[in-house]
Amino acid sequence: MKKILLIEDVEDTVELVQKILTAHGYAFAHAPDAETGLQLALQYLPDLILLDLGLPDYDGQTLAGWIHNERSLLAIPLIAFTAWPEETAKQMVASYGFNGYISKPIVNVNAFSESVASFLK
């Protein structure tokens, strides 16, 4: 079973993502802020990290840098999970070493789960 870590502070988004991912057979973990997210990533060693760019303690770009400095996390795909416009999201992906991005809010459940599956390949 693939493990996915969501680092996100909006509870409604967390609940929706958890429902979608667990319905598709993924193990799910959640952190509400950057510091907790880094610690959980190091302990949980997920197969994929979905990272909100606007967190309450540090921004997602800062956390991406921390993750890239941890040897045990380097091979894990890091996906920006953002409501920012597509052009901005693409710039963040290129500038901060993300493997890709998924837009939110989640409008199409099937498209979201297909995106997650594609990043796990």
BAFI-3210 file (N, C-alpha, C; in Angstrom, 3 decimals, decimal comma, padded with zeros to 6 digits):
// residues 121
n [1|2|3|4|5|6|7|8|9|10|11|12|13|14|15|16|17|18|19|20|21|22|23|24|25|26|27|28|29|30|31|32|33|34|35|36|37|38|39|40|41|42|43|44|45|46|47|48|49|50|51|52|53|54|55|56|57|58|59|60|61|62|63|64|65|66|67|68|69|70|71|72|73|74|75|76|77|78|79|80|81|82|83|84|85|86|87|88|89|90|91|92|93|94|95|96|97|98|99|100|101|102|103|104|105|106|107|108|109|110|111|112|113|114|115|116|117|118|119|120|121]
n.u [000,839|000,668|001,979|000,854|001,620|000,030|000,537|-001,032|-003,132|-005,863|-008,756|-011,118|-010,170|-008,272|-009,922|-011,397|-009,337|-008,310|-010,526|-010,729|-008,198|-007,980|-010,149|-009,167|-007,304|-004,920|-002,561|-002,769|-001,469|-001,308|-000,227|-000,513|001,118|004,368|006,627|005,689|005,091|007,630|008,814|007,000|007,286|009,915|009,631|007,534|008,179|006,927|005,503|004,840|004,614|002,290|002,206|001,052|001,417|000,987|001,347|000,712|002,979|005,568|006,354|005,520|007,663|009,923|009,741|010,027|012,726|013,884|013,105|014,498|017,030|017,256|018,538|017,145|014,720|014,987|014,346|011,637|008,727|007,794|005,078|003,600|000,733|-001,676|-003,573|-002,793|-002,431|-002,008|000,377|002,004|002,211|003,637|006,066|006,889|007,276|009,441|011,375|011,754|012,256|010,159|008,353|006,168|002,798|-000,457|-003,563|-005,749|-008,935|-010,082|-011,709|-012,467|-012,762|-011,856|-009,859|-008,053|-007,255|-006,095|-003,955|-002,441|-001,793|-000,227|002,048|003,160|004,314]
n.v [-001,176|002,125|005,039|008,226|011,526|014,374|017,740|020,231|022,937|023,532|022,316|021,273|020,661|018,742|016,679|015,988|015,155|013,011|011,242|010,695|009,550|007,345|005,870|005,041|003,222|004,057|004,601|007,099|010,105|013,080|016,444|019,579|021,792|023,190|022,447|020,200|018,667|018,126|016,567|014,405|013,419|012,471|010,411|008,786|008,274|008,610|007,591|009,585|013,114|015,585|018,964|021,867|025,230|027,465|027,643|027,815|028,305|028,195|028,870|026,789|026,632|027,012|024,744|022,809|023,156|022,299|019,614|018,735|018,783|016,578|013,475|010,984|011,613|012,397|010,858|010,830|011,760|015,146|017,137|020,132|021,409|023,384|026,474|028,480|030,417|028,727|029,433|030,546|028,349|026,586|027,998|027,830|025,091|024,712|026,415|025,571|022,856|020,999|018,054|018,319|019,630|019,888|021,263|023,046|024,238|020,822|019,790|017,760|014,572|012,138|013,021|014,103|011,791|010,334|012,006|011,835|009,089|009,084|010,499|008,720|006,767]
n.w [000,000|-000,956|000,587|001,440|002,223|003,282|003,538|004,829|005,784|005,772|006,967|005,716|003,169|003,821|004,830|002,510|000,731|002,196|002,187|-000,574|-001,168|000,615|-000,263|-002,667|-001,944|-000,728|001,910|004,404|005,704|007,676|008,094|009,697|009,431|008,511|010,145|011,592|009,379|008,230|010,279|010,378|007,777|007,892|009,773|008,777|006,133|003,434|000,223|-001,442|-001,301|-000,754|-000,882|000,468|-000,530|001,007|004,148|007,742|009,405|008,049|004,625|001,771|-000,010|001,575|003,206|001,213|000,588|003,017|002,973|000,728|001,752|003,315|003,311|003,437|002,337|-000,275|-002,597|-002,703|-004,383|-004,587|-004,447|-005,337|-003,905|-004,671|-004,779|-006,306|-009,360|-012,531|-013,997|-011,988|-010,287|-011,951|-012,117|-009,441|-009,188|-010,926|-009,769|-007,107|-006,923|-006,991|-008,002|-009,518|-009,791|-008,299|-008,784|-006,592|-005,549|-005,321|-008,063|-009,732|-008,800|-009,915|-011,707|-009,874|-008,375|-010,458|-011,118|-008,756|-008,836|-011,172|-010,365|-008,636|-010,159]
ca.u [000,000|001,438|001,725|000,855|001,603|-000,526|000,882|-002,119|-003,737|-007,306|-009,347|-012,045|-009,342|-007,686|-010,965|-011,698|-008,190|-008,258|-011,598|-010,386|-007,021|-008,255|-011,063|-008,351|-006,391|-003,664|-002,422|-002,815|-001,027|-001,538|000,410|-001,148|002,086|005,649|007,488|005,100|005,216|008,985|009,005|006,193|007,921|011,100|009,184|006,591|008,802|005,849|005,835|004,513|004,259|001,492|002,590|000,417|002,440|000,666|001,164|000,664|004,250|006,555|005,742|005,860|008,973|010,898|009,670|010,618|014,176|014,219|012,935|015,602|018,260|017,196|018,885|016,127|013,519|015,323|013,729|010,181|008,158|007,255|004,094|002,953|-000,723|-001,857|-004,662|-002,183|-002,651|-001,174|001,708|002,747|002,503|004,722|007,296|007,269|007,787|010,774|012,299|011,946|012,540|008,997|008,229|004,959|001,800|-001,875|-004,346|-006,910|-009,670|-010,301|-012,962|-012,772|-012,170|-011,124|-008,642|-007,139|-006,688|-005,227|-002,733|-001,671|-001,255|000,838|003,254|003,700|004,965]
ca.v [000,000|003,365|005,993|009,614|012,538|015,662|018,830|021,155|023,498|023,739|021,049|020,739|020,075|017,522|015,651|015,549|014,395|011,732|010,376|010,260|008,676|006,063|005,131|004,480|002,223|004,614|004,951|008,555|010,820|014,513|017,412|020,872|022,877|022,784|021,737|018,875|017,967|017,599|015,485|013,266|012,869|011,706|009,218|008,011|007,983|008,346|007,375|010,834|014,221|016,675|020,080|023,164|026,277|028,489|027,029|028,847|028,605|028,474|028,614|025,507|026,706|026,797|023,328|022,038|023,218|021,415|018,231|018,429|018,653|015,326|012,334|009,932|012,083|012,871|010,086|010,910|012,840|016,276|017,751|021,346|021,288|024,827|027,192|029,559|030,292|027,712|029,960|030,671|026,984|026,076|028,665|027,259|023,743|024,846|027,132|024,981|021,433|020,117|017,120|018,672|020,284|019,577|022,445|022,934|023,145|019,618|019,925|016,453|013,541|011,178|013,664|014,196|010,468|009,984|012,791|011,208|007,820|009,340|010,925|007,566|005,861]
ca.w [000,000|-001,068|001,664|000,989|003,262|002,902|004,443|004,464|006,991|005,641|007,406|004,702|002,111|004,398|004,886|001,147|000,216|002,921|001,670|-001,927|-001,168|001,273|-001,150|-003,747|-001,396|-000,230|003,321|004,452|006,898|007,509|008,977|009,483|009,287|007,932|011,096|011,798|008,106|008,085|011,243|009,953|006,570|008,318|010,492|007,972|004,841|002,483|-001,184|-002,126|-000,415|-001,311|-000,035|000,292|-000,561|001,996|005,462|008,777|010,066|007,000|003,325|001,158|-000,644|002,643|003,560|000,101|000,799|004,143|002,519|-000,190|002,541|004,075|002,433|003,437|001,637|-001,619|-003,685|-002,592|-005,195|-003,829|-005,326|-004,845|-003,881|-004,561|-005,440|-007,089|-010,807|-013,181|-014,334|-010,730|-009,840|-012,799|-011,693|-008,145|-009,460|-011,526|-008,894|-005,775|-006,975|-006,905|-009,118|-010,241|-008,947|-008,450|-008,433|-005,728|-004,936|-006,129|-008,790|-010,318|-007,946|-010,749|-012,204|-008,728|-008,078|-011,593|-010,955|-007,663|-009,351|-012,158|-009,659|-007,929|-011,115]
c.u [000,885|001,000|001,850|000,751|001,069|-000,128|000,006|-002,790|-005,245|-008,015|-010,311|-011,288|-008,738|-008,715|-011,288|-010,572|-008,101|-009,311|-011,235|-009,251|-007,284|-009,223|-010,312|-007,242|-005,049|-003,708|-002,247|-002,292|-001,151|-000,751|-000,188|-000,185|003,433|006,507|006,982|005,254|006,591|009,223|008,236|006,786|009,116|010,725|008,411|007,209|007,753|006,380|005,598|004,165|003,494|001,672|001,881|001,504|002,200|000,334|001,242|002,015|005,357|005,880|006,240|007,225|010,084|010,924|010,253|012,138|014,632|014,162|014,097|016,944|018,311|017,427|017,761|014,866|013,755|014,593|012,203|009,662|007,489|006,368|003,504|001,446|-001,237|-003,077|-004,116|-002,463|-001,623|000,239|002,581|003,144|003,651|006,064|007,801|007,880|009,220|011,787|012,661|012,065|011,363|008,988|007,003|004,010|000,418|-002,624|-005,461|-007,695|-009,869|-011,687|-013,415|-012,023|-011,347|-009,823|-007,611|-006,474|-005,774|-003,904|-001,841|-001,028|-000,108|002,134|003,900|004,431|006,426]
c.v [001,241|004,344|007,412|010,532|013,839|016,676|020,002|021,650|023,713|022,398|020,444|020,067|018,765|016,393|015,106|014,697|013,040|010,762|009,823|009,235|007,335|005,217|004,478|003,563|002,748|004,750|006,463|009,069|012,306|015,315|018,789|022,042|022,305|021,975|020,332|018,037|017,364|016,430|014,230|012,618|011,996|010,406|008,259|007,517|007,619|008,077|008,643|011,879|015,261|017,859|021,369|024,236|027,370|027,864|028,099|029,211|028,980|028,214|027,287|025,489|026,453|025,327|022,455|022,025|022,313|019,950|017,834|018,291|017,363|014,145|011,308|010,331|012,439|012,138|010,165|012,049|013,886|017,083|018,992|021,170|022,697|025,359|028,355|029,347|029,341|028,217|030,066|029,291|026,387|026,702|028,100|025,869|023,834|025,438|026,387|023,465|020,510|019,201|017,415|019,399|019,734|020,809|022,096|024,222|021,978|019,726|018,567|015,383|012,553|011,766|013,791|012,853|009,995|010,750|012,186|009,926|008,056|009,769|009,773|006,596|006,187]
c.w [000,000|000,018|001,126|002,203|002,669|003,964|004,037|005,742|006,914|005,870|006,385|003,568|002,589|004,379|003,502|000,583|000,892|002,391|000,292|-001,899|-000,508|000,443|-002,310|-003,220|-000,904|001,283|003,366|005,780|006,608|008,535|008,669|009,276|008,841|008,906|011,364|010,535|007,907|009,029|010,822|008,703|006,952|009,025|009,591|006,670|003,787|001,081|-002,008|-001,069|-001,218|-000,372|-000,435|000,332|000,474|003,335|006,548|009,408|009,079|005,672|002,751|000,495|000,386|003,038|002,457|000,238|001,925|003,709|001,610|000,535|003,366|003,133|002,316|002,671|000,176|-002,747|-003,688|-003,473|-004,311|-004,772|-004,654|-004,991|-003,607|-005,292|-006,259|-008,575|-011,439|-013,483|-013,085|-010,219|-010,652|-012,425|-010,371|-008,331|-009,978|-010,549|-007,611|-005,766|-006,741|-008,128|-009,975|-009,315|-009,264|-007,971|-007,457|-005,859|-005,909|-006,747|-009,302|-009,531|-008,768|-011,274|-011,085|-008,460|-009,215|-011,516|-009,877|-008,167|-010,328|-011,467|-008,882|-008,856|-011,273]
res [m|k|k|i|l|l|i|e|d|v|e|d|t|v|e|l|v|q|k|i|l|t|a|h|g|y|a|f|a|h|a|p|d|a|e|t|g|l|q|l|a|l|q|y|l|p|d|l|i|l|l|d|l|g|l|p|d|y|d|g|q|t|l|a|g|w|i|h|n|e|r|s|l|l|a|i|p|l|i|a|f|t|a|w|p|e|e|t|a|k|q|m|v|a|s|y|g|f|n|g|y|i|s|k|p|i|v|n|v|n|a|f|s|e|s|v|a|s|f|l|k]
***
